[in-house]
């Protein structure tokens, strides 16, 4: 799993760092967040709109600002080119599916536009679950 996860992380980093929308509006997009995909967990650190680091083997005390936690099936649905209803975004999935949003919601909301663009890159990168 670790080589698949590392390959995914590199692809996701490249997609994020080359995204024109993020480059145009994310100068102050700096935060860290966890994707908890049931079997795989990653912490993505953003600094000024660029991926600073993706931790593909986070420990229990590794810090992050907020986390998105869901089943592997939910993550697979998020990564479809045309997601099913209620899997097209974090809010719909948190209201009707099993997605949980935890941590500092203020930081998520301050960075929501950029985070949403980056989250939608999962449709290009897929997910490692």
Backbone as XML, in Angstrom:
<?xml version="1.0"?>
<chain id="A" units="angstrom">
  <residue number="1" name="UNK">
    <atom name="N" x="0.826" y="-1.202" z="0.000"/>
    <atom name="CA" x="0.000" y="0.000" z="0.000"/>
    <atom name="C" x="0.861" y="1.253" z="0.000"/>
  </residue>
  <residue number="2" name="UNK">
    <atom name="N" x="2.016" y="1.228" z="0.666"/>
    <atom name="CA" x="2.775" y="2.462" z="0.820"/>
    <atom name="C" x="3.285" y="3.003" z="-0.513"/>
  </residue>
  <residue number="3" name="UNK">
    <atom name="N" x="3.708" y="2.129" z="-1.440"/>
    <atom name="CA" x="4.174" y="2.645" z="-2.734"/>
    <atom name="C" x="3.003" y="3.209" z="-3.535"/>
  </residue>
  <residue number="4" name="UNK">
    <atom name="N" x="1.826" y="2.550" z="-3.475"/>
    <atom name="CA" x="0.635" y="3.101" z="-4.131"/>
    <atom name="C" x="0.267" y="4.444" z="-3.524"/>
  </residue>
  <residue number="5" name="UNK">
    <atom name="N" x="0.330" y="4.527" z="-2.219"/>
    <atom name="CA" x="0.007" y="5.763" z="-1.519"/>
    <atom name="C" x="1.009" y="6.865" z="-1.860"/>
  </residue>
  <residue number="6" name="UNK">
    <atom name="N" x="2.288" y="6.521" z="-1.902"/>
    <atom name="CA" x="3.311" y="7.505" z="-2.271"/>
    <atom name="C" x="3.130" y="7.973" z="-3.714"/>
  </residue>
  <residue number="7" name="UNK">
    <atom name="N" x="2.790" y="7.067" z="-4.617"/>
    <atom name="CA" x="2.538" y="7.440" z="-6.014"/>
    <atom name="C" x="1.335" y="8.366" z="-6.118"/>
  </residue>
  <residue number="8" name="UNK">
    <atom name="N" x="0.277" y="8.030" z="-5.375"/>
    <atom name="CA" x="-0.897" y="8.893" z="-5.366"/>
    <atom name="C" x="-0.535" y="10.284" z="-4.828"/>
  </residue>
  <residue number="9" name="UNK">
    <atom name="N" x="0.219" y="10.323" z="-3.729"/>
    <atom name="CA" x="0.592" y="11.600" z="-3.119"/>
    <atom name="C" x="1.364" y="12.476" z="-4.100"/>
  </residue>
  <residue number="10" name="UNK">
    <atom name="N" x="2.282" y="11.889" z="-4.847"/>
    <atom name="CA" x="3.055" y="12.647" z="-5.834"/>
    <atom name="C" x="2.141" y="13.181" z="-6.933"/>
  </residue>
  <residue number="11" name="UNK">
    <atom name="N" x="1.238" y="12.347" z="-7.406"/>
    <atom name="CA" x="0.299" y="12.784" z="-8.447"/>
    <atom name="C" x="-0.593" y="13.917" z="-7.933"/>
  </residue>
  <residue number="12" name="UNK">
    <atom name="N" x="-1.100" y="13.767" z="-6.707"/>
    <atom name="CA" x="-1.982" y="14.794" z="-6.128"/>
    <atom name="C" x="-1.207" y="16.095" z="-5.905"/>
  </residue>
  <residue number="13" name="UNK">
    <atom name="N" x="0.028" y="15.990" z="-5.455"/>
    <atom name="CA" x="0.865" y="17.178" z="-5.280"/>
    <atom name="C" x="1.087" y="17.875" z="-6.623"/>
  </residue>
  <residue number="14" name="UNK">
    <atom name="N" x="1.420" y="17.122" z="-7.649"/>
    <atom name="CA" x="1.653" y="17.716" z="-8.974"/>
    <atom name="C" x="0.390" y="18.376" z="-9.515"/>
  </residue>
  <residue number="15" name="UNK">
    <atom name="N" x="-0.756" y="17.713" z="-9.372"/>
    <atom name="CA" x="-2.017" y="18.308" z="-9.826"/>
    <atom name="C" x="-2.327" y="19.603" z="-9.078"/>
  </residue>
  <residue number="16" name="UNK">
    <atom name="N" x="-2.118" y="19.585" z="-7.765"/>
    <atom name="CA" x="-2.373" y="20.785" z="-6.964"/>
    <atom name="C" x="-1.442" y="21.921" z="-7.365"/>
  </residue>
  <residue number="17" name="UNK">
    <atom name="N" x="-0.158" y="21.630" z="-7.430"/>
    <atom name="CA" x="0.825" y="22.680" z="-7.695"/>
    <atom name="C" x="0.767" y="23.216" z="-9.118"/>
  </residue>
  <residue number="18" name="UNK">
    <atom name="N" x="0.147" y="22.479" z="-10.028"/>
    <atom name="CA" x="0.046" y="22.957" z="-11.415"/>
    <atom name="C" x="-1.343" y="23.487" z="-11.752"/>
  </residue>
  <residue number="19" name="UNK">
    <atom name="N" x="-2.246" y="23.497" z="-10.786"/>
    <atom name="CA" x="-3.607" y="23.961" z="-11.053"/>
    <atom name="C" x="-3.647" y="25.480" z="-11.209"/>
  </residue>
  <residue number="20" name="UNK">
    <atom name="N" x="-4.155" y="25.933" z="-12.335"/>
    <atom name="CA" x="-4.167" y="27.373" z="-12.641"/>
    <atom name="C" x="-5.073" y="28.155" z="-11.691"/>
  </residue>
  <residue number="21" name="UNK">
    <atom name="N" x="-6.190" y="27.579" z="-11.300"/>
    <atom name="CA" x="-7.107" y="28.285" z="-10.395"/>
    <atom name="C" x="-6.475" y="28.480" z="-9.036"/>
  </residue>
  <residue number="22" name="UNK">
    <atom name="N" x="-5.876" y="27.437" z="-8.503"/>
    <atom name="CA" x="-5.208" y="27.553" z="-7.206"/>
    <atom name="C" x="-4.060" y="28.561" z="-7.312"/>
  </residue>
  <residue number="23" name="UNK">
    <atom name="N" x="-3.291" y="28.493" z="-8.385"/>
    <atom name="CA" x="-2.163" y="29.425" z="-8.557"/>
    <atom name="C" x="-2.639" y="30.871" z="-8.596"/>
  </residue>
  <residue number="24" name="UNK">
    <atom name="N" x="-3.800" y="31.110" z="-9.185"/>
    <atom name="CA" x="-4.299" y="32.476" z="-9.344"/>
    <atom name="C" x="-4.855" y="33.076" z="-8.062"/>
  </residue>
  <residue number="25" name="UNK">
    <atom name="N" x="-5.388" y="32.246" z="-7.170"/>
    <atom name="CA" x="-6.100" y="32.830" z="-6.024"/>
    <atom name="C" x="-5.640" y="32.345" z="-4.661"/>
  </residue>
  <residue number="26" name="UNK">
    <atom name="N" x="-4.597" y="31.559" z="-4.587"/>
    <atom name="CA" x="-4.275" y="30.908" z="-3.323"/>
    <atom name="C" x="-2.990" y="31.398" z="-2.673"/>
  </residue>
  <residue number="27" name="UNK">
    <atom name="N" x="-2.628" y="32.636" z="-2.894"/>
    <atom name="CA" x="-1.373" y="33.129" z="-2.329"/>
    <atom name="C" x="-1.278" y="32.913" z="-0.816"/>
  </residue>
  <residue number="28" name="UNK">
    <atom name="N" x="-2.404" y="33.046" z="-0.124"/>
    <atom name="CA" x="-2.390" y="32.910" z="1.333"/>
    <atom name="C" x="-3.022" y="31.600" z="1.807"/>
  </residue>
  <residue number="29" name="UNK">
    <atom name="N" x="-3.148" y="30.641" z="0.920"/>
    <atom name="CA" x="-3.726" y="29.341" z="1.259"/>
    <atom name="C" x="-2.661" y="28.529" z="1.979"/>
  </residue>
  <residue number="30" name="UNK">
    <atom name="N" x="-2.672" y="28.616" z="3.300"/>
    <atom name="CA" x="-1.701" y="27.919" z="4.146"/>
    <atom name="C" x="-2.445" y="27.251" z="5.296"/>
  </residue>
  <residue number="31" name="UNK">
    <atom name="N" x="-2.413" y="25.933" z="5.309"/>
    <atom name="CA" x="-3.052" y="25.155" z="6.367"/>
    <atom name="C" x="-2.619" y="23.707" z="6.190"/>
  </residue>
  <residue number="32" name="UNK">
    <atom name="N" x="-3.047" y="22.861" z="7.104"/>
    <atom name="CA" x="-2.786" y="21.427" z="6.958"/>
    <atom name="C" x="-4.078" y="20.682" z="7.260"/>
  </residue>
  <residue number="33" name="UNK">
    <atom name="N" x="-4.289" y="19.609" z="6.528"/>
    <atom name="CA" x="-5.514" y="18.849" z="6.720"/>
    <atom name="C" x="-5.244" y="17.363" z="6.488"/>
  </residue>
  <residue number="34" name="UNK">
    <atom name="N" x="-6.108" y="16.554" z="7.102"/>
    <atom name="CA" x="-6.000" y="15.108" z="6.965"/>
    <atom name="C" x="-7.147" y="14.596" z="6.120"/>
  </residue>
  <residue number="35" name="UNK">
    <atom name="N" x="-6.821" y="13.695" z="5.188"/>
    <atom name="CA" x="-7.807" y="12.865" z="4.521"/>
    <atom name="C" x="-7.707" y="11.499" z="5.193"/>
  </residue>
  <residue number="36" name="UNK">
    <atom name="N" x="-8.728" y="11.124" z="5.942"/>
    <atom name="CA" x="-8.785" y="9.809" z="6.571"/>
    <atom name="C" x="-9.694" y="8.956" z="5.701"/>
  </residue>
  <residue number="37" name="UNK">
    <atom name="N" x="-9.064" y="8.062" z="4.915"/>
    <atom name="CA" x="-9.783" y="7.268" z="3.923"/>
    <atom name="C" x="-9.996" y="5.836" z="4.396"/>
  </residue>
  <residue number="38" name="UNK">
    <atom name="N" x="-10.138" y="5.671" z="5.688"/>
    <atom name="CA" x="-10.365" y="4.391" z="6.355"/>
    <atom name="C" x="-9.076" y="3.579" z="6.440"/>
  </residue>
  <residue number="39" name="UNK">
    <atom name="N" x="-8.576" y="3.056" z="5.338"/>
    <atom name="CA" x="-7.347" y="2.258" z="5.379"/>
    <atom name="C" x="-6.109" y="3.115" z="5.164"/>
  </residue>
  <residue number="40" name="UNK">
    <atom name="N" x="-6.258" y="4.229" z="4.510"/>
    <atom name="CA" x="-5.141" y="5.144" z="4.248"/>
    <atom name="C" x="-5.453" y="6.499" z="4.871"/>
  </residue>
  <residue number="41" name="UNK">
    <atom name="N" x="-4.416" y="7.108" z="5.436"/>
    <atom name="CA" x="-4.537" y="8.453" z="5.994"/>
    <atom name="C" x="-3.367" y="9.265" z="5.464"/>
  </residue>
  <residue number="42" name="UNK">
    <atom name="N" x="-3.642" y="10.513" z="5.112"/>
    <atom name="CA" x="-2.580" y="11.422" z="4.682"/>
    <atom name="C" x="-2.818" y="12.783" z="5.310"/>
  </residue>
  <residue number="43" name="UNK">
    <atom name="N" x="-1.735" y="13.465" z="5.614"/>
    <atom name="CA" x="-1.814" y="14.851" z="6.060"/>
    <atom name="C" x="-1.154" y="15.689" z="4.978"/>
  </residue>
  <residue number="44" name="UNK">
    <atom name="N" x="-1.910" y="16.655" z="4.473"/>
    <atom name="CA" x="-1.428" y="17.519" z="3.401"/>
    <atom name="C" x="-1.166" y="18.898" z="3.996"/>
  </residue>
  <residue number="45" name="UNK">
    <atom name="N" x="0.064" y="19.351" z="3.859"/>
    <atom name="CA" x="0.456" y="20.671" z="4.351"/>
    <atom name="C" x="0.554" y="21.628" z="3.166"/>
  </residue>
  <residue number="46" name="UNK">
    <atom name="N" x="-0.214" y="22.696" z="3.228"/>
    <atom name="CA" x="-0.213" y="23.715" z="2.186"/>
    <atom name="C" x="0.494" y="24.965" z="2.706"/>
  </residue>
  <residue number="47" name="UNK">
    <atom name="N" x="1.255" y="25.603" z="1.843"/>
    <atom name="CA" x="1.905" y="26.863" z="2.191"/>
    <atom name="C" x="1.860" y="27.773" z="0.967"/>
  </residue>
  <residue number="48" name="UNK">
    <atom name="N" x="1.171" y="28.903" z="1.120"/>
    <atom name="CA" x="1.034" y="29.891" z="0.042"/>
    <atom name="C" x="0.571" y="29.265" z="-1.266"/>
  </residue>
  <residue number="49" name="UNK">
    <atom name="N" x="-0.400" y="28.358" z="-1.178"/>
    <atom name="CA" x="-1.010" y="27.780" z="-2.359"/>
    <atom name="C" x="-0.262" y="26.627" z="-2.992"/>
  </residue>
  <residue number="50" name="UNK">
    <atom name="N" x="0.785" y="26.162" z="-2.362"/>
    <atom name="CA" x="1.557" y="25.035" z="-2.877"/>
    <atom name="C" x="1.620" y="23.937" z="-1.822"/>
  </residue>
  <residue number="51" name="UNK">
    <atom name="N" x="1.684" y="22.698" z="-2.290"/>
    <atom name="CA" x="1.859" y="21.587" z="-1.360"/>
    <atom name="C" x="3.275" y="21.652" z="-0.810"/>
  </residue>
  <residue number="52" name="UNK">
    <atom name="N" x="3.367" y="21.787" z="0.493"/>
    <atom name="CA" x="4.674" y="21.794" z="1.152"/>
    <atom name="C" x="5.125" y="20.358" z="1.423"/>
  </residue>
  <residue number="53" name="UNK">
    <atom name="N" x="4.169" y="19.521" z="1.855"/>
    <atom name="CA" x="4.504" y="18.133" z="2.193"/>
    <atom name="C" x="3.216" y="17.323" z="2.273"/>
  </residue>
  <residue number="54" name="UNK">
    <atom name="N" x="3.289" y="16.070" z="1.843"/>
    <atom name="CA" x="2.199" y="15.127" z="2.074"/>
    <atom name="C" x="2.762" y="13.983" z="2.906"/>
  </residue>
  <residue number="55" name="UNK">
    <atom name="N" x="2.264" y="13.879" z="4.116"/>
    <atom name="CA" x="2.673" y="12.839" z="5.051"/>
    <atom name="C" x="1.799" y="11.612" z="4.798"/>
  </residue>
  <residue number="56" name="UNK">
    <atom name="N" x="2.378" y="10.574" z="4.207"/>
    <atom name="CA" x="1.616" y="9.381" z="3.868"/>
    <atom name="C" x="1.614" y="8.329" z="4.972"/>
  </residue>
  <residue number="57" name="UNK">
    <atom name="N" x="2.271" y="8.636" z="6.072"/>
    <atom name="CA" x="2.298" y="7.706" z="7.196"/>
    <atom name="C" x="2.215" y="8.492" z="8.507"/>
  </residue>
  <residue number="58" name="UNK">
    <atom name="N" x="1.103" y="9.211" z="8.700"/>
    <atom name="CA" x="1.031" y="10.059" z="9.895"/>
    <atom name="C" x="0.905" y="9.253" z="11.185"/>
  </residue>
  <residue number="59" name="UNK">
    <atom name="N" x="1.579" y="9.763" z="12.197"/>
    <atom name="CA" x="1.476" y="9.189" z="13.530"/>
    <atom name="C" x="0.312" y="9.820" z="14.273"/>
  </residue>
  <residue number="60" name="UNK">
    <atom name="N" x="-0.050" y="9.262" z="15.413"/>
    <atom name="CA" x="-1.206" y="9.771" z="16.150"/>
    <atom name="C" x="-1.027" y="11.187" z="16.688"/>
  </residue>
  <residue number="61" name="UNK">
    <atom name="N" x="0.203" y="11.658" z="16.799"/>
    <atom name="CA" x="0.424" y="13.008" z="17.323"/>
    <atom name="C" x="0.839" y="14.009" z="16.247"/>
  </residue>
  <residue number="62" name="UNK">
    <atom name="N" x="0.844" y="13.594" z="14.976"/>
    <atom name="CA" x="1.181" y="14.525" z="13.901"/>
    <atom name="C" x="0.060" y="15.560" z="13.763"/>
  </residue>
  <residue number="63" name="UNK">
    <atom name="N" x="0.413" y="16.838" z="13.752"/>
    <atom name="CA" x="-0.613" y="17.882" z="13.782"/>
    <atom name="C" x="-1.240" y="18.160" z="12.414"/>
  </residue>
  <residue number="64" name="UNK">
    <atom name="N" x="-2.476" y="18.645" z="12.455"/>
    <atom name="CA" x="-3.196" y="19.137" z="11.280"/>
    <atom name="C" x="-4.293" y="20.067" z="11.785"/>
  </residue>
  <residue number="65" name="UNK">
    <atom name="N" x="-4.790" y="20.924" z="10.896"/>
    <atom name="CA" x="-5.811" y="21.889" z="11.297"/>
    <atom name="C" x="-7.215" y="21.292" z="11.295"/>
  </residue>
  <residue number="66" name="UNK">
    <atom name="N" x="-7.533" y="20.514" z="10.278"/>
    <atom name="CA" x="-8.847" y="19.882" z="10.211"/>
    <atom name="C" x="-8.726" y="18.559" z="9.463"/>
  </residue>
  <residue number="67" name="UNK">
    <atom name="N" x="-9.746" y="17.720" z="9.621"/>
    <atom name="CA" x="-9.721" y="16.395" z="9.013"/>
    <atom name="C" x="-11.049" y="16.090" z="8.352"/>
  </residue>
  <residue number="68" name="UNK">
    <atom name="N" x="-10.977" y="15.353" z="7.255"/>
    <atom name="CA" x="-12.149" y="14.780" z="6.614"/>
    <atom name="C" x="-12.017" y="13.272" z="6.759"/>
  </residue>
  <residue number="69" name="UNK">
    <atom name="N" x="-13.021" y="12.655" z="7.416"/>
    <atom name="CA" x="-12.985" y="11.220" z="7.677"/>
    <atom name="C" x="-14.225" y="10.573" z="7.056"/>
  </residue>
  <residue number="70" name="UNK">
    <atom name="N" x="-13.992" y="9.522" z="6.286"/>
    <atom name="CA" x="-15.104" y="8.802" z="5.669"/>
    <atom name="C" x="-14.652" y="7.397" z="5.308"/>
  </residue>
  <residue number="71" name="UNK">
    <atom name="N" x="-15.617" y="6.579" z="4.944"/>
    <atom name="CA" x="-15.312" y="5.214" z="4.529"/>
    <atom name="C" x="-14.577" y="5.218" z="3.193"/>
  </residue>
  <residue number="72" name="UNK">
    <atom name="N" x="-13.908" y="4.106" z="2.912"/>
    <atom name="CA" x="-13.203" y="3.967" z="1.635"/>
    <atom name="C" x="-14.180" y="4.115" z="0.475"/>
  </residue>
  <residue number="73" name="UNK">
    <atom name="N" x="-15.393" y="3.598" z="0.624"/>
    <atom name="CA" x="-16.391" y="3.707" z="-0.442"/>
    <atom name="C" x="-16.746" y="5.162" z="-0.732"/>
  </residue>
  <residue number="74" name="UNK">
    <atom name="N" x="-16.901" y="5.963" z="0.302"/>
    <atom name="CA" x="-17.203" y="7.383" z="0.104"/>
    <atom name="C" x="-16.078" y="8.070" z="-0.643"/>
  </residue>
  <residue number="75" name="UNK">
    <atom name="N" x="-14.833" y="7.795" z="-0.274"/>
    <atom name="CA" x="-13.690" y="8.396" z="-0.975"/>
    <atom name="C" x="-13.659" y="7.959" z="-2.432"/>
  </residue>
  <residue number="76" name="UNK">
    <atom name="N" x="-13.976" y="6.687" z="-2.699"/>
    <atom name="CA" x="-14.020" y="6.218" z="-4.085"/>
    <atom name="C" x="-15.080" y="6.979" z="-4.874"/>
  </residue>
  <residue number="77" name="UNK">
    <atom name="N" x="-16.212" y="7.221" z="-4.241"/>
    <atom name="CA" x="-17.278" y="7.973" z="-4.918"/>
    <atom name="C" x="-16.856" y="9.427" z="-5.174"/>
  </residue>
  <residue number="78" name="UNK">
    <atom name="N" x="-16.158" y="10.036" z="-4.208"/>
    <atom name="CA" x="-15.660" y="11.409" z="-4.402"/>
    <atom name="C" x="-14.772" y="11.511" z="-5.637"/>
  </residue>
  <residue number="79" name="UNK">
    <atom name="N" x="-14.017" y="10.453" z="-5.902"/>
    <atom name="CA" x="-12.992" y="10.525" z="-6.949"/>
    <atom name="C" x="-13.511" y="10.165" z="-8.340"/>
  </residue>
  <residue number="80" name="UNK">
    <atom name="N" x="-14.790" y="9.914" z="-8.456"/>
    <atom name="CA" x="-15.346" y="9.615" z="-9.777"/>
    <atom name="C" x="-15.396" y="10.885" z="-10.628"/>
  </residue>
  <residue number="81" name="UNK">
    <atom name="N" x="-15.184" y="10.763" z="-11.945"/>
    <atom name="CA" x="-15.247" y="11.957" z="-12.807"/>
    <atom name="C" x="-16.584" y="12.700" z="-12.690"/>
  </residue>
  <residue number="82" name="UNK">
    <atom name="N" x="-17.676" y="11.954" z="-12.518"/>
    <atom name="CA" x="-19.000" y="12.539" z="-12.293"/>
    <atom name="C" x="-19.589" y="11.856" z="-11.058"/>
  </residue>
  <residue number="83" name="UNK">
    <atom name="N" x="-19.332" y="12.429" z="-9.873"/>
    <atom name="CA" x="-19.793" y="11.771" z="-8.637"/>
    <atom name="C" x="-21.314" y="11.674" z="-8.578"/>
  </residue>
  <residue number="84" name="UNK">
    <atom name="N" x="-21.778" y="10.655" z="-7.903"/>
    <atom name="CA" x="-23.212" y="10.490" z="-7.666"/>
    <atom name="C" x="-23.708" y="11.631" z="-6.779"/>
  </residue>
  <residue number="85" name="UNK">
    <atom name="N" x="-25.032" y="11.880" z="-6.786"/>
    <atom name="CA" x="-25.574" y="12.873" z="-5.857"/>
    <atom name="C" x="-25.153" y="12.552" z="-4.421"/>
  </residue>
  <residue number="86" name="UNK">
    <atom name="N" x="-24.882" y="13.563" z="-3.676"/>
    <atom name="CA" x="-24.453" y="13.521" z="-2.282"/>
    <atom name="C" x="-22.988" y="13.144" z="-2.123"/>
  </residue>
  <residue number="87" name="UNK">
    <atom name="N" x="-22.284" y="12.934" z="-3.217"/>
    <atom name="CA" x="-20.841" y="12.705" z="-3.177"/>
    <atom name="C" x="-20.099" y="13.787" z="-3.962"/>
  </residue>
  <residue number="88" name="UNK">
    <atom name="N" x="-20.812" y="14.812" z="-4.363"/>
    <atom name="CA" x="-20.206" y="15.848" z="-5.204"/>
    <atom name="C" x="-19.484" y="16.920" z="-4.394"/>
  </residue>
  <residue number="89" name="UNK">
    <atom name="N" x="-19.619" y="16.908" z="-3.091"/>
    <atom name="CA" x="-18.931" y="17.896" z="-2.263"/>
    <atom name="C" x="-18.933" y="17.490" z="-0.803"/>
  </residue>
  <residue number="90" name="UNK">
    <atom name="N" x="-18.125" y="18.204" z="-0.028"/>
    <atom name="CA" x="-17.978" y="17.817" z="1.381"/>
    <atom name="C" x="-19.233" y="18.100" z="2.197"/>
  </residue>
  <residue number="91" name="UNK">
    <atom name="N" x="-19.981" y="19.145" z="1.861"/>
    <atom name="CA" x="-21.147" y="19.474" z="2.673"/>
    <atom name="C" x="-22.255" y="18.461" z="2.456"/>
  </residue>
  <residue number="92" name="UNK">
    <atom name="N" x="-22.539" y="18.128" z="1.214"/>
    <atom name="CA" x="-23.593" y="17.151" z="0.953"/>
    <atom name="C" x="-23.233" y="15.800" z="1.574"/>
  </residue>
  <residue number="93" name="UNK">
    <atom name="N" x="-21.985" y="15.392" z="1.456"/>
    <atom name="CA" x="-21.567" y="14.105" z="2.025"/>
    <atom name="C" x="-21.601" y="14.130" z="3.548"/>
  </residue>
  <residue number="94" name="UNK">
    <atom name="N" x="-21.355" y="15.282" z="4.142"/>
    <atom name="CA" x="-21.389" y="15.346" z="5.612"/>
    <atom name="C" x="-22.832" y="15.360" z="6.132"/>
  </residue>
  <residue number="95" name="UNK">
    <atom name="N" x="-23.773" y="15.830" z="5.310"/>
    <atom name="CA" x="-25.174" y="15.857" z="5.740"/>
    <atom name="C" x="-25.875" y="14.525" z="5.507"/>
  </residue>
  <residue number="96" name="UNK">
    <atom name="N" x="-25.533" y="13.829" z="4.399"/>
    <atom name="CA" x="-26.307" y="12.663" z="4.004"/>
    <atom name="C" x="-25.521" y="11.359" z="3.944"/>
  </residue>
  <residue number="97" name="UNK">
    <atom name="N" x="-24.218" y="11.425" z="3.960"/>
    <atom name="CA" x="-23.397" y="10.218" z="3.880"/>
    <atom name="C" x="-22.554" y="10.120" z="5.139"/>
  </residue>
  <residue number="98" name="UNK">
    <atom name="N" x="-21.429" y="9.420" z="5.094"/>
    <atom name="CA" x="-20.677" y="9.168" z="6.329"/>
    <atom name="C" x="-19.467" y="10.080" z="6.533"/>
  </residue>
  <residue number="99" name="UNK">
    <atom name="N" x="-19.371" y="11.167" z="5.778"/>
    <atom name="CA" x="-18.234" y="12.078" z="5.943"/>
    <atom name="C" x="-18.362" y="12.866" z="7.246"/>
  </residue>
  <residue number="100" name="UNK">
    <atom name="N" x="-17.261" y="12.921" z="7.978"/>
    <atom name="CA" x="-17.177" y="13.730" z="9.201"/>
    <atom name="C" x="-16.099" y="14.783" z="8.992"/>
  </residue>
  <residue number="101" name="UNK">
    <atom name="N" x="-16.420" y="16.007" z="9.339"/>
    <atom name="CA" x="-15.463" y="17.109" z="9.264"/>
    <atom name="C" x="-15.117" y="17.475" z="10.698"/>
  </residue>
  <residue number="102" name="UNK">
    <atom name="N" x="-13.833" y="17.337" z="11.045"/>
    <atom name="CA" x="-13.393" y="17.553" z="12.415"/>
    <atom name="C" x="-12.258" y="18.562" z="12.453"/>
  </residue>
  <residue number="103" name="UNK">
    <atom name="N" x="-12.065" y="19.155" z="13.592"/>
    <atom name="CA" x="-10.934" y="20.047" z="13.781"/>
    <atom name="C" x="-11.350" y="21.505" z="13.754"/>
  </residue>
  <residue number="104" name="UNK">
    <atom name="N" x="-10.451" y="22.346" z="13.297"/>
    <atom name="CA" x="-10.657" y="23.790" z="13.313"/>
    <atom name="C" x="-11.456" y="24.211" z="12.071"/>
  </residue>
  <residue number="105" name="UNK">
    <atom name="N" x="-12.767" y="24.343" z="12.249"/>
    <atom name="CA" x="-13.651" y="24.704" z="11.143"/>
    <atom name="C" x="-13.381" y="26.115" z="10.628"/>
  </residue>
  <residue number="106" name="UNK">
    <atom name="N" x="-12.878" y="26.995" z="11.489"/>
    <atom name="CA" x="-12.565" y="28.355" z="11.061"/>
    <atom name="C" x="-11.499" y="28.334" z="9.964"/>
  </residue>
  <residue number="107" name="UNK">
    <atom name="N" x="-10.461" y="27.547" z="10.151"/>
    <atom name="CA" x="-9.399" y="27.478" z="9.140"/>
    <atom name="C" x="-9.943" y="26.886" z="7.841"/>
  </residue>
  <residue number="108" name="UNK">
    <atom name="N" x="-10.787" y="25.867" z="7.942"/>
    <atom name="CA" x="-11.427" y="25.321" z="6.741"/>
    <atom name="C" x="-12.223" y="26.403" z="6.028"/>
  </residue>
  <residue number="109" name="UNK">
    <atom name="N" x="-13.022" y="27.134" z="6.760"/>
    <atom name="CA" x="-13.870" y="28.164" z="6.136"/>
    <atom name="C" x="-13.029" y="29.303" z="5.553"/>
  </residue>
  <residue number="110" name="UNK">
    <atom name="N" x="-11.948" y="29.677" z="6.201"/>
    <atom name="CA" x="-11.082" y="30.731" z="5.672"/>
    <atom name="C" x="-10.430" y="30.325" z="4.353"/>
  </residue>
  <residue number="111" name="UNK">
    <atom name="N" x="-10.271" y="29.039" z="4.152"/>
    <atom name="CA" x="-9.602" y="28.519" z="2.961"/>
    <atom name="C" x="-10.542" y="27.717" z="2.067"/>
  </residue>
  <residue number="112" name="UNK">
    <atom name="N" x="-11.848" y="27.872" z="2.258"/>
    <atom name="CA" x="-12.816" y="26.993" z="1.612"/>
    <atom name="C" x="-12.753" y="27.024" z="0.084"/>
  </residue>
  <residue number="113" name="UNK">
    <atom name="N" x="-12.634" y="28.184" z="-0.503"/>
    <atom name="CA" x="-12.613" y="28.255" z="-1.970"/>
    <atom name="C" x="-11.423" y="27.461" z="-2.523"/>
  </residue>
  <residue number="114" name="UNK">
    <atom name="N" x="-10.253" y="27.700" z="-1.980"/>
    <atom name="CA" x="-9.066" y="26.985" z="-2.446"/>
    <atom name="C" x="-9.139" y="25.499" z="-2.119"/>
  </residue>
  <residue number="115" name="UNK">
    <atom name="N" x="-9.596" y="25.181" z="-0.919"/>
    <atom name="CA" x="-9.703" y="23.786" z="-0.525"/>
    <atom name="C" x="-10.668" y="23.039" z="-1.440"/>
  </residue>
  <residue number="116" name="UNK">
    <atom name="N" x="-11.778" y="23.658" z="-1.799"/>
    <atom name="CA" x="-12.763" y="23.022" z="-2.673"/>
    <atom name="C" x="-12.164" y="22.709" z="-4.037"/>
  </residue>
  <residue number="117" name="UNK">
    <atom name="N" x="-11.431" y="23.661" z="-4.598"/>
    <atom name="CA" x="-10.771" y="23.413" z="-5.881"/>
    <atom name="C" x="-9.795" y="22.246" z="-5.746"/>
  </residue>
  <residue number="118" name="UNK">
    <atom name="N" x="-9.029" y="22.252" z="-4.671"/>
    <atom name="CA" x="-8.052" y="21.183" z="-4.460"/>
    <atom name="C" x="-8.756" y="19.846" z="-4.214"/>
  </residue>
  <residue number="119" name="UNK">
    <atom name="N" x="-9.814" y="19.847" z="-3.439"/>
    <atom name="CA" x="-10.563" y="18.619" z="-3.164"/>
    <atom name="C" x="-11.093" y="18.011" z="-4.460"/>
  </residue>
  <residue number="120" name="UNK">
    <atom name="N" x="-11.558" y="18.849" z="-5.371"/>
    <atom name="CA" x="-12.102" y="18.356" z="-6.638"/>
    <atom name="C" x="-11.028" y="17.759" z="-7.540"/>
  </residue>
  <residue number="121" name="UNK">
    <atom name="N" x="-9.755" y="18.005" z="-7.239"/>
    <atom name="CA" x="-8.678" y="17.358" z="-7.994"/>
    <atom name="C" x="-8.645" y="15.850" z="-7.751"/>
  </residue>
  <residue number="122" name="UNK">
    <atom name="N" x="-9.341" y="15.391" z="-6.708"/>
    <atom name="CA" x="-9.454" y="13.945" z="-6.484"/>
    <atom name="C" x="-10.109" y="13.261" z="-7.675"/>
  </residue>
  <residue number="123" name="UNK">
    <atom name="N" x="-10.906" y="14.013" z="-8.440"/>
    <atom name="CA" x="-11.558" y="13.442" z="-9.624"/>
    <atom name="C" x="-10.542" y="13.133" z="-10.718"/>
  </residue>
  <residue number="124" name="UNK">
    <atom name="N" x="-9.379" y="13.774" z="-10.649"/>
    <atom name="CA" x="-8.303" y="13.508" z="-11.611"/>
    <atom name="C" x="-7.265" y="12.535" z="-11.046"/>
  </residue>
  <residue number="125" name="UNK">
    <atom name="N" x="-7.003" y="12.637" z="-9.759"/>
    <atom name="CA" x="-5.957" y="11.807" z="-9.144"/>
    <atom name="C" x="-6.457" y="10.438" z="-8.699"/>
  </residue>
  <residue number="126" name="UNK">
    <atom name="N" x="-7.769" y="10.338" z="-8.503"/>
    <atom name="CA" x="-8.299" y="9.136" z="-7.865"/>
    <atom name="C" x="-7.940" y="9.150" z="-6.397"/>
  </residue>
  <residue number="127" name="UNK">
    <atom name="N" x="-8.213" y="8.051" z="-5.720"/>
    <atom name="CA" x="-7.848" y="7.912" z="-4.312"/>
    <atom name="C" x="-7.137" y="6.581" z="-4.121"/>
  </residue>
  <residue number="128" name="UNK">
    <atom name="N" x="-6.251" y="6.504" z="-3.150"/>
    <atom name="CA" x="-5.446" y="5.279" z="-2.967"/>
    <atom name="C" x="-6.116" y="4.209" z="-2.120"/>
  </residue>
  <residue number="129" name="UNK">
    <atom name="N" x="-7.437" y="4.112" z="-2.164"/>
    <atom name="CA" x="-8.136" y="3.086" z="-1.360"/>
    <atom name="C" x="-8.848" y="2.106" z="-2.255"/>
  </residue>
</chain>
